[in-house]
Amino acid sequence: MRANVNLKAQAVKNVSSSWLGLAVHAVVGFFLSPFILHRLGDEAFSIWILVFALTGHLSLLDMGVRSSIVKLTAQCVATNDREELSRYLSTSLAFYAVIALIILTATAAGSVYVTVLFRIPAALARSARLLFMLSGISVAVTFPLGVFAGVLEGLQKFSWLQISGIAITLLRAILIVIALQHRGGLMAVGVITIAVSILSYLLFAGLASRALPVRFSIHNVQGAAFRNMIGYGALAFAILAAEKLRFQSDAMVIGAFLSSTAIASFSIGSRLVEFSSYAVRSMSQIFTPMSSQFDAARDFRRLQRTFLAGNRACALITFPLCVTLIVLGKRIIEAWVGAKYLSSYSVLLLLIVPRSLYLAQSTSIRVLLGMGRHRVLASALLLEGGLNLMLSLILVRPYGILGVALGTALPLACTSLLFLPRHLCRTLDVPLATFLKRAYGLPLSLCAPLVCALWLLDREHPAHTYQGIVLQLACGGIVYVAGLACVLVKGAGPRLISWQTFSQLLEPGMGSTERNG
């Protein structure tokens, strides 16, 4: 019982800090993006997005080792095997040092061709090359330092990661605002972003060394440990590669076949969709090490509970955000960046529904990763990523940025609707109908009054300013929270609302079974 209470307390602490981090990141990102866009202009802003999308693909050289660090740290801590953990971490650090040298070489060579492969204005060509070089150096440096961030995740120290991330986010935002107000340009924004990113990883290294002192030694670098990590990480690498193809290749396709300026129009809609994913991604990451521990203990019952409760929690966040962006998307874009970018609403509409369906199943992916049973998932996501890129390349010329969005949306919808639910239910021996009812019945029913309230508000009192948007969002939030509160009160009955009541909200029908067991 004590372990169960500690686990719940830790989960609450991790989720609470994740949501706090989400709130800060979302607010800062929401207000900082239009500030940067209007200060830099469409062309420079698009190059900024393009360069970081390009260098972001260098993370594929990780080969899944980072995911192995998270899983193996959780596993070794659960079995109290410090020597084994030291071998894994020393080996991964040596591997990342080699990767850093490869990245530095590739960046130096690739900077020559950036302006050749993409349609970058001549006036910004030099800045694009320099920014590409600096960004590549940043990626190279953060590879070895990423070991320590993986250790913190494996230890489930998500509160440490989130609090540190909040401080880093605020620091970056303040420095960028100061730089742009003093007529700093693209390079100033890039240098600040890169320097603060390196600083954050140095901070993670210090925190990890404090939380879990492990002896790093060249003598602990072992081929067997590396093969074990790659054996698990290769499939995680495939998932990462698929993520890059699905969500980070769009800017490159647009930059190569349309223009760098068109990236800005696409990014407005896609970035709003990305904002809606922060909450779920921040919360779902806690389930990978948790599932690893349950799997190591052969606690299949808790794995099932994590699957059902986690996905329901994701849906309770994702679905209201989805319907809000559908109903108020045009108003939000107008107030956010100006009526000039209202055409981005079409991109938002194409992406938001399949992306939300996928995010609502974020726990499914984390559970598979924690169990080490993600081979089929990796194959499916790679296939989806390949189809995404192929369709985007086919559709970009006849349909422009909408074709790129459609190329992303169609394969993603197939994965979210046809593959993920069936595969997870088979893996965890949960009936599909039971999963759909328990995970998504309540979130969908709560969204019905929210849609009605937002639609009526938008029809009767259309908002064109931040103040109006905030007021409408507040009204919609009250309607949604009121519905959620009614469910909690009904579940509590004559008792006060407690953690047990909230647990049963996430795990309908599970509590009595557990008590009987």
C-alpha positions in Angstrom: 0.0 0.0 0.0 2.8 2.4 0.9 4.5 1.8 -2.5 1.2 2.5 -4.2 0.7 5.7 -2.3 4.3 6.8 -3.2 3.7 6.0 -6.8 0.5 8.1 -6.9 2.3 11.0 -5.1 5.1 10.8 -7.6 2.7 10.7 -10.5 0.8 13.7 -9.2 4.1 15.6 -8.7 5.4 14.7 -12.2 2.1 15.6 -13.9 1.7 18.8 -11.9 5.1 20.0 -12.8 4.6 19.0 -16.4 1.4 21.1 -16.6 3.1 24.0 -15.0 5.9 23.7 -17.5 3.3 23.4 -20.3 1.6 26.6 -19.1 4.8 28.6 -19.2 6.0 27.1 -22.5 2.7 27.6 -24.2 2.2 31.2 -23.0 5.8 32.2 -23.8 5.6 30.5 -27.2 2.2 31.9 -28.1 3.3 35.5 -27.5 6.9 35.2 -28.5 6.3 33.7 -32.0 4.3 36.6 -33.5 6.8 39.1 -31.9 9.7 37.3 -33.6 7.7 37.0 -36.9 6.8 40.7 -37.1 10.3 41.9 -36.0 12.2 39.6 -38.4 9.7 39.5 -41.3 8.4 36.5 -43.2 11.7 35.7 -45.0 14.0 35.7 -42.0 11.4 34.0 -39.8 11.0 31.2 -42.4 14.8 30.7 -42.6 14.9 30.4 -38.8 12.3 27.6 -39.0 14.0 26.0 -41.9 17.5 25.9 -40.4 16.3 24.4 -37.1 14.2 21.8 -39.0 17.3 20.8 -41.0 19.6 20.5 -38.0 16.9 18.8 -36.0 17.2 15.8 -38.4 20.8 15.4 -37.1 19.2 13.9 -33.9 18.5 10.8 -36.0 22.2 9.9 -35.4 21.1 9.1 -31.9 20.1 5.7 -33.2 17.7 5.3 -30.3 20.4 5.3 -27.6 18.6 8.1 -25.6 15.5 5.9 -25.3 17.7 3.1 -24.1 19.1 5.3 -21.4 15.7 6.1 -20.1 14.5 2.5 -20.0 17.8 1.0 -18.7 18.2 3.7 -16.0 14.7 2.8 -14.7 15.4 -0.9 -15.0 18.8 -0.7 -13.2 17.5 1.5 -10.4 14.6 -1.0 -9.9 17.1 -3.9 -9.6 19.6 -1.8 -7.7 22.4 -2.6 -10.2 24.7 0.4 -10.2 27.6 -1.3 -11.9 25.5 -2.3 -14.9 24.1 1.2 -15.1 27.7 2.6 -15.1 28.6 0.5 -18.0 25.5 1.6 -20.0 26.0 5.3 -19.3 29.8 5.2 -19.9 29.2 3.4 -23.2 26.5 5.9 -24.3 28.7 8.9 -23.5 31.6 7.4 -25.6 29.2 6.8 -28.5 27.8 10.3 -28.3 31.3 11.8 -28.4 32.0 10.0 -31.7 28.6 11.2 -33.0 29.4 14.8 -32.0 32.6 14.7 -34.2 30.5 13.3 -37.1 28.0 16.1 -36.7 30.6 18.8 -36.7 32.1 17.5 -39.9 28.7 17.1 -41.6 27.7 20.6 -40.5 30.8 22.2 -42.0 30.2 20.4 -45.3 26.5 21.0 -45.3 26.6 24.7 -44.7 28.0 25.2 -48.3 24.8 23.6 -49.8 22.1 25.1 -47.7 21.5 28.1 -50.1 21.8 25.8 -53.1 19.2 23.3 -52.1 16.6 25.7 -50.7 15.1 28.9 -52.2 16.7 31.4 -49.8 16.9 35.1 -50.8 20.5 36.2 -51.6 20.4 38.9 -48.9 19.9 36.3 -46.3 22.2 33.6 -47.7 25.2 34.3 -45.5 23.0 34.5 -42.3 21.4 31.2 -43.3 24.8 29.5 -43.6 26.1 30.9 -40.3 23.0 30.0 -38.5 23.2 26.4 -39.9 26.8 26.1 -38.7 26.0 27.4 -35.2 22.9 25.2 -34.9 24.9 22.1 -36.0 27.6 22.9 -33.3 24.8 23.1 -30.7 23.4 19.7 -31.7 26.9 18.2 -31.5 27.5 19.6 -28.0 24.2 18.6 -26.6 24.5 15.0 -27.8 26.9 13.9 -25.0 25.1 16.1 -22.5 21.8 14.5 -23.4 22.9 11.4 -21.5 22.1 13.2 -18.3 18.7 14.4 -19.4 17.9 10.7 -20.2 19.1 9.7 -16.7 16.7 12.2 -15.1 13.8 10.8 -17.2 14.7 7.3 -16.2 14.7 8.3 -12.5 11.3 9.9 -13.1 12.6 13.3 -12.0 10.3 15.1 -14.4 9.6 17.8 -11.8 13.4 18.7 -11.9 13.3 18.7 -15.7 10.2 20.9 -15.9 11.3 23.5 -13.3 14.7 23.8 -15.1 12.9 24.0 -18.4 10.7 26.8 -17.2 13.7 28.9 -16.1 15.4 28.3 -19.4 12.3 29.2 -21.4 11.9 32.4 -19.5 15.5 33.3 -19.9 15.5 32.6 -23.7 12.3 34.7 -24.1 13.7 37.7 -22.2 17.0 37.7 -24.1 15.2 37.4 -27.5 12.9 40.3 -26.7 15.8 42.5 -25.5 17.8 41.6 -28.7 15.0 42.3 -31.1 14.1 45.6 -29.4 17.7 46.7 -29.8 17.5 45.9 -33.6 19.0 42.5 -33.4 18.2 40.3 -36.3 18.1 36.6 -37.4 21.6 35.9 -36.1 20.9 37.4 -32.7 17.8 35.2 -32.2 19.7 32.1 -33.4 22.7 32.7 -31.2 20.4 33.2 -28.1 18.4 30.1 -28.9 21.5 27.9 -29.3 23.4 29.3 -26.3 20.4 28.8 -24.0 19.8 25.3 -25.3 23.4 24.3 -24.4 23.0 26.0 -21.0 19.9 23.9 -20.3 21.8 20.6 -21.0 24.6 21.7 -18.7 22.0 22.2 -16.0 20.6 18.8 -16.6 24.1 17.3 -16.3 24.5 18.9 -12.8 21.1 17.7 -11.6 21.6 14.2 -12.8 25.0 13.9 -11.1 23.4 15.0 -7.9 20.4 12.6 -8.2 22.4 9.5 -9.2 26.2 9.7 -8.8 27.5 7.2 -11.3 31.2 6.5 -12.1 32.0 7.3 -15.7 35.1 5.4 -16.9 36.6 4.5 -20.3 37.1 1.0 -18.8 33.3 0.7 -18.5 32.8 1.2 -22.2 31.8 -2.2 -23.5 30.7 -3.5 -26.8 28.2 -5.8 -25.2 26.5 -2.9 -23.4 26.4 -1.0 -26.7 24.8 -3.9 -28.6 22.2 -4.3 -25.9 21.3 -0.6 -26.1 21.2 -0.6 -29.9 19.0 -3.8 -29.7 16.4 -1.8 -27.9 17.2 1.6 -29.3 17.1 0.6 -33.0 13.4 0.4 -32.9 13.1 3.6 -30.9 15.3 5.2 -33.5 12.9 4.0 -36.2 10.1 5.8 -34.3 12.2 8.9 -34.0 12.9 8.8 -37.8 9.2 8.5 -38.4 8.5 11.5 -36.2 11.0 13.5 -38.2 9.4 12.5 -41.5 5.9 13.1 -40.3 6.3 16.5 -38.5 9.6 18.1 -39.4 10.0 17.4 -43.1 7.2 19.8 -44.2 9.3 22.9 -43.9 12.0 21.4 -46.1 9.6 20.3 -48.8 8.0 23.8 -48.8 11.5 25.5 -48.9 12.7 23.3 -51.7 9.6 23.3 -54.0 7.8 26.6 -53.2 9.8 29.3 -51.4 11.3 29.9 -48.0 8.7 32.6 -47.4 5.8 30.1 -47.8 7.2 28.3 -44.7 5.9 31.1 -42.5 2.3 30.8 -43.8 2.4 27.0 -43.2 4.0 27.3 -39.8 1.3 29.6 -38.4 -1.4 26.8 -38.6 1.0 24.0 -37.8 2.4 25.8 -34.8 -1.0 26.2 -33.2 -1.5 22.5 -33.7 1.9 22.0 -32.0 0.9 24.2 -29.1 -2.1 21.9 -28.4 0.3 18.9 -28.2 2.5 20.3 -25.4 0.2 19.3 -22.6 -0.1 15.7 -23.7 3.5 15.2 -24.5 4.6 16.7 -21.1 2.2 14.4 -19.3 2.7 11.2 -21.3 6.4 11.1 -20.9 6.1 9.9 -17.3 4.6 6.6 -18.5 7.7 5.2 -20.2 9.8 4.6 -17.0 6.7 3.8 -15.1 5.8 1.0 -17.6 9.4 -0.2 -17.6 9.2 -0.7 -13.8 5.8 -2.5 -14.1 7.1 -4.7 -16.9 10.2 -5.6 -14.9 8.0 -6.5 -12.0 5.7 -8.5 -14.3 2.8 -6.4 -13.1 0.5 -6.8 -16.1 -2.5 -5.5 -14.2 -0.9 -2.1 -13.7 0.2 -1.9 -17.3 -3.4 -2.3 -18.3 -4.4 0.4 -15.9 -1.7 2.7 -17.2 -2.9 2.1 -20.7 -6.5 2.9 -20.0 -6.1 5.7 -17.5 -3.2 7.4 -19.3 -5.1 7.5 -22.6 -8.2 8.8 -21.0 -6.2 11.6 -19.3 -4.6 12.4 -22.7 -8.1 12.6 -24.3 -9.4 14.8 -21.5 -6.8 17.4 -22.5 -6.5 16.8 -26.3 -10.2 16.8 -27.3 -11.2 20.1 -25.9 -8.2 21.8 -27.3 -9.0 20.3 -30.7 -12.6 21.5 -30.8 -11.5 24.9 -29.5 -9.1 25.4 -32.4 -11.7 24.2 -34.9 -14.3 26.6 -33.7 -12.1 29.6 -32.8 -9.1 29.0 -35.0 -9.7 31.9 -37.4 -10.2 34.3 -34.5 -7.1 33.1 -32.7 -5.0 33.5 -35.8 -6.3 37.0 -36.5 -5.6 38.1 -32.9 -2.3 36.2 -32.8 -0.4 37.2 -36.0 -2.9 39.4 -37.9 -5.6 38.9 -40.6 -2.8 38.6 -43.2 -2.3 35.0 -42.2 -5.9 33.8 -42.1 -5.2 31.4 -44.9 -3.2 29.3 -42.4 -6.6 28.3 -40.9 -6.9 25.7 -43.7 -3.6 24.2 -42.7 -4.8 24.1 -39.1 -8.1 22.3 -40.1 -6.3 19.6 -42.1 -3.8 18.8 -39.3 -5.7 19.3 -36.0 -8.1 16.3 -36.1 -5.6 13.5 -37.1 -3.0 15.0 -34.8 -5.5 15.1 -31.9 -6.5 11.5 -32.5 -2.8 10.5 -32.4 -2.1 12.6 -29.3 -5.0 11.1 -27.5 -3.1 7.8 -27.7 0.2 9.1 -26.5 0.2 6.8 -23.5 -0.1 3.8 -25.9 3.3 4.6 -27.4 4.9 5.3 -24.1 3.7 1.9 -22.7 5.1 0.0 -25.7 8.4 1.8 -25.3 8.5 1.0 -21.6 7.8 -2.6 -22.2 10.3 -2.8 -25.1 7.5 -4.1 -27.4 7.6 -1.5 -30.0 8.9 -3.4 -33.1 5.5 -3.4 -34.9 4.9 0.2 -33.9 8.2 1.3 -35.4 7.4 -0.4 -38.7 4.0 1.2 -38.9 5.2 4.7 -38.1 8.1 4.4 -40.6 5.6 3.3 -43.2 3.4 6.3 -42.3 6.4 8.7 -42.4 7.4 7.4 -45.8 3.9 7.9 -47.2 3.8 11.3 -45.6 6.9 12.5 -47.4 5.8 10.9 -50.7 2.4 12.4 -50.6 3.8 15.8 -49.7 6.2 15.7 -52.6 3.4 14.7 -55.0 0.9 17.3 -53.7 3.1 20.3 -53.0 3.2 21.6 -56.6 -0.5 21.4 -57.5 -1.9 22.4 -54.1 1.0 24.3 -52.4 1.1 24.3 -48.6 -2.3 22.7 -48.4 -1.0 19.7 -50.3 1.9 19.4 -47.8 -0.6 19.5 -44.9 -2.8 16.9 -46.6 0.2 14.7 -47.2 0.8 14.7 -43.4 -2.9 14.4 -42.4 -4.0 11.3 -44.4 -1.3 8.8 -43.3 -1.6 10.1 -39.7 -5.3 9.6 -39.6 -4.9 6.0 -40.8 -2.3 5.3 -38.1 -4.5 6.9 -35.4 -7.8 5.2 -36.4 -6.8 1.9 -37.9 -3.5 0.8 -36.3 -2.8 2.1 -32.8 -6.1 1.1 -31.0 -6.2 -2.4 -32.4 -2.5 -3.1 -31.9 -2.4 -1.9 -28.2 -5.6 -3.7 -27.3 -4.1 -7.0 -28.7 -0.8 -6.4 -26.9 -2.3 -5.7 -23.5 -5.3 -8.1 -23.9 -7.9 -5.3 -23.5 -11.1 -5.6 -25.6 -11.2 -2.8 -28.3 -14.8 -1.8 -27.4 -13.8 -1.6 -23.7 -10.8 0.6 -24.5 -12.7 3.0 -26.7 -15.6 3.3 -24.2 -13.4 3.8 -21.1 -10.7 6.0 -22.7 -12.8 8.3 -25.0 -16.5 8.1 -24.0 -16.3 10.7 -21.2 -13.9 13.1 -23.1 -16.1 13.1 -26.1 -19.3 13.7 -24.1 -17.8 16.6 -22.3 -16.8 18.2 -25.6 -20.4 18.4 -26.8 -21.5 21.3 -24.5 -18.1 23.0 -25.1 -18.6 23.1 -28.8 -22.1 24.5 -28.4 -20.9 27.2 -26.0 -18.0 28.3 -28.2 -20.1 28.3 -31.4 -22.8 30.4 -29.8 -20.2 32.8 -28.4 -18.4 33.1 -31.8 -21.7 33.7 -33.6 -23.1 36.3 -31.2 -19.9 38.0 -30.1 -17.1 37.4 -32.6 -13.7 38.2 -31.0 -11.0 40.1 -32.9 -8.6 40.9 -30.0 -6.7 39.0 -27.4 -9.1 40.2 -24.7 -12.1 38.9 -26.6 -10.4 35.5 -27.3 -9.3 35.1 -23.7 -12.9 35.8 -22.6 -14.4 33.3 -24.9 -11.8 30.7 -23.9 -12.5 31.4 -20.3 -16.3 30.8 -20.9 -15.6 27.6 -22.8 -13.2 26.5 -20.0 -15.9 27.1 -17.4 -18.4 24.9 -19.3 -15.9 22.1 -19.7 -14.7 22.2 -16.1 -18.2 22.3 -14.9 -19.0 19.1 -16.8 -15.9 17.5 -15.4 -16.8 18.6 -11.9 -20.3 17.1 -12.2 -18.8 13.8 -13.1 -16.5 14.0 -10.1 -19.3 14.9 -7.7 -21.4 12.1 -9.1 -18.6 9.6 -8.6 -17.9 10.9 -5.1 -21.5 10.4 -4.0 -22.0 11.4 -0.3 -18.2 11.5 0.2 -15.9 14.4 -0.4 -14.0 14.5 -3.6 -10.6 12.9 -3.0 -7.7 11.4 -4.9 -9.5 8.1 -5.0 -12.5 9.8 -6.7 -10.2 11.4 -9.3 -8.4 8.0 -9.8 -11.8 6.4 -10.6 -12.5 9.2 -13.1 -9.4 8.1 -15.0 -10.0 4.4 -14.4 -13.8 3.7 -14.7 -14.7 0.2 -13.7 -11.1 -0.6 -12.5 -11.4 0.2 -8.8 -13.8 -2.6 -7.8 -11.8 -5.2 -9.7 -8.6 -4.2 -8.0 -10.3 -4.3 -4.5 -11.7 -7.8 -5.2 -8.3 -8.9 -6.4 
